[in-house]
Amino acid sequence: MAFSVLMPAADLAGSKDPPGMKRYEGSEIIGYREPKFDEYLLPLGVPTSQSPPKYVKSLAIEGQVSRYAYVAPAGRTATELLRNYKLEFARLGLETMYEKGVDDPGWFGPTLDKIVVEDGLGQILAYNQADERVLVGKSKAAKPTYYMVFVTSYRDGLIPDRIKSVQKGRALAELVVVAPDVLEQKMTFVNADEMKREIRDTGKVALYGILFDTDKDVVKPESQQTIAEIVKLLKSDPALKIHVVGHTDNQGNPQYNLELSRRRAAGVVRALAAQGIAGDRFLRRWRLRACCVE
C-alpha cells in the first residue's frame, strides 16, 4: 500500500489532509477547500445531466464539506491511485456506496461542482473521460462521514500558473469529504426577558448559544452574550435558583459523554461565578444532548 502521512513541501499553502485519511505517498495537494457548512449532491450512479449535475441515483446531504485535490508522483497511474484509495477505505472501515470503473459508462468530469472549480482545477480534472474512476463511501457511524473520490489523469486543459507539477499523464485525485453537520448558530440568541418567560411557561429554557470546542468543557468566548443574559436574569430575581443541565450528543462512548456533559455543566457554573453569581444558586445535572437552563 502506497499511502503515507508525509507532507511534501510543494503542498498548496495552508492546505492539509482530511482528518484520519492518508494520502498516496509522494502526492502533492494542488487544491484545498477547508471545511465549511454546505450542501452536497453525492453521486451514487452515472450522470444524467452536467449543469446542474444530476445522476441516475444520488443523495443530497449537508454538513462540513471539504475538498482536497492531489497530483500523484510521475509514473503512477489512475488505476493504481484508485486501488490504493480502495485499500484506504478498507483500512478505515468505510462502506462503499458506489464505484465507477474505467470501462463503466458515464462521464463525471463535466459534473464537477462549484467547490471543485473554485480554484481553477475544473479543466485539468474534467478532460479525460477514458481515465476517470469514482469511488463513494461512508463511515459506519450513526451520523456518517461521506467520501467521494474522483480519480483521473491529466490530458488537456488550462493549468493554473501556481501549479508546476501537473504534466501530461500525471494521475490526479479529487476527494470531497462531508462530515456530520456542525451548523454555526446564528439565530439562537435568547435574552433575559425571553428566558424568564420560557421558564415561567415551561419550567426550562434551551440555550444553544453556549458553545464548547469538541471534547472540551471551557465555555468559548463567543458564548459571553448568552452568559451575560443569564447573569442579568439571575440578578433581576435574587430568589431564582437554576439547574444547569450539561448535554452532549449520543455519539461515541456513553460513559465518556456523560462525564463530558458533567464537566460542561461545571464549566457554565464557573463562567457565571466569574460574573458574580453565587454558587449556591445552581444545581448541576447532565444528559446526552445539548445545553440548557432550567
Long-range contacts (C-beta under 8 A, 24 or more apart in sequence): 1-84, 1-87, 1-88, 2-26, 2-80, 2-84, 3-84, 3-87, 3-88, 10-164, 10-165, 12-162, 15-68, 17-68, 18-66, 18-68, 18-175, 18-177, 20-92, 21-88, 21-92, 21-147, 21-175, 21-177, 22-88, 23-70, 24-70, 24-72, 24-76, 24-81, 24-84, 24-85, 24-173, 25-73, 26-72, 26-73, 26-76, 27-70, 27-71, 27-72, 27-73, 27-173, 28-70, 28-71, 28-165, 29-68, 29-69, 29-70, 30-69, 30-70, 30-71, 30-121, 30-163, 30-165, 30-166, 31-67, 31-68, 31-69, 31-116, 31-119, 31-121, 31-174, 32-67, 32-68, 32-69, 33-65, 33-66, 33-67, 33-68, 33-115, 33-118, 33-119, 34-66, 35-64, 35-65, 35-66, 35-177, 35-179, 36-64, 36-65, 36-66, 37-62, 37-63, 37-64, 37-65, 37-181, 37-182, 37-183, 37-184, 38-62, 38-63, 38-64, 38-65, 38-115, 39-65, 40-65, 40-113, 40-115, 40-146, 40-176, 40-178, 41-113, 42-97, 42-136, 42-146, 42-148, 42-178, 43-98, 43-108, 43-111, 43-134, 43-136, 43-148, 44-97, 44-98, 44-136, 45-98, 45-106, 46-100, 46-104, 46-105, 46-106, 46-108, 47-106, 47-107, 47-108, 47-110, 47-111, 49-111, 50-110, 50-111, 51-110, 51-111, 53-111, 53-112, 53-113, 55-111, 57-98, 59-146, 61-146, 61-178, 62-178, 62-181, 63-146, 63-178, 63-179, 63-180, 63-181, 63-182, 64-178, 64-179, 64-180, 64-181, 64-182, 65-115, 65-176, 65-177, 65-178, 66-176, 66-177, 66-179, 67-115, 67-116, 67-174, 67-175, 67-176, 67-177, 68-174, 68-175, 68-177, 69-116, 69-121, 69-125, 69-172, 69-173, 69-174, 69-175, 70-172, 70-173, 70-175, 71-154, 71-163, 71-165, 71-166, 71-170, 71-171, 71-172, 72-170, 72-171, 72-172, 72-173, 74-167, 74-170, 76-170, 76-171, 77-153, 77-171, 78-102, 78-131, 78-132, 78-133, 78-151, 78-152, 78-153, 78-171, 78-172, 79-133, 80-171, 81-151, 81-171, 81-173, 82-133, 82-135, 82-149, 82-151, 85-135, 85-149, 85-151, 85-173, 86-135, 89-135, 89-137, 89-147, 92-139, 93-139, 93-140, 94-137, 94-138, 94-139, 94-140, 94-147, 95-137, 95-138, 95-139, 95-140, 96-135, 96-136, 96-137, 97-136, 97-137, 97-138, 98-134, 98-135, 98-136, 99-133, 99-134, 99-135, 99-136, 100-132, 100-133, 100-134, 100-135, 101-133, 102-130, 102-131, 102-132, 102-133, 107-132, 108-132, 108-134, 108-150, 109-152, 112-150, 112-174, 115-176, 116-174, 116-176, 119-160, 120-158, 120-160, 121-160, 121-174, 122-157, 123-156, 123-157, 123-158, 124-154, 124-157, 124-158, 124-159, 124-166, 124-172, 125-150, 125-152, 125-157, 125-172, 125-174, 126-157, 127-155, 127-156, 127-157, 128-152, 128-153, 128-154, 128-155, 128-156, 131-155, 141-180, 141-251, 142-250, 142-251, 143-180, 143-251, 144-180, 145-177, 145-178, 145-179, 145-180, 146-177, 146-178, 147-175, 147-176, 147-177, 147-178, 148-175, 148-176, 149-173, 149-174, 149-175, 150-174, 150-175, 150-176, 185-209, 185-211, 189-225, 189-226, 189-229, 190-226, 190-229, 191-229, 191-232, 192-229, 192-230, 192-232, 192-233, 192-236, 195-229, 195-230, 195-233, 195-293, 196-233, 196-236, 196-237, 199-293, 199-294, 203-294, 204-292, 204-293, 204-294, 205-292, 205-293, 205-294, 206-290, 206-291, 206-292, 207-291, 207-292, 207-293, 208-290, 208-291, 210-268, 210-291, 212-264, 212-267, 215-260, 217-260, 217-263, 217-264, 217-266, 217-267, 218-267, 219-267, 219-268, 219-270, 219-271, 223-271, 227-268, 227-271, 227-272, 227-275, 228-275, 230-272, 230-293, 231-272, 231-275, 231-276, 231-277, 234-272, 234-277, 234-281, 235-277, 240-281, 241-280, 241-281, 241-282, 241-283, 242-281, 242-282, 242-283, 242-293, 242-294, 243-282, 243-283, 243-284, 243-285, 243-293, 243-294, 244-268, 244-269, 244-272, 244-282, 244-283, 244-284, 244-285, 244-293, 245-284, 245-285, 245-286, 245-287, 245-291, 245-292, 245-293, 245-294, 246-284, 246-285, 246-286, 246-287, 246-291, 247-286, 247-287, 247-288, 247-289, 247-290, 247-291, 247-292, 248-288, 248-289, 249-288, 249-289, 249-290, 250-288, 250-289, 254-288, 257-288, 258-286, 258-288, 261-286, 261-287, 261-288, 262-286, 264-291
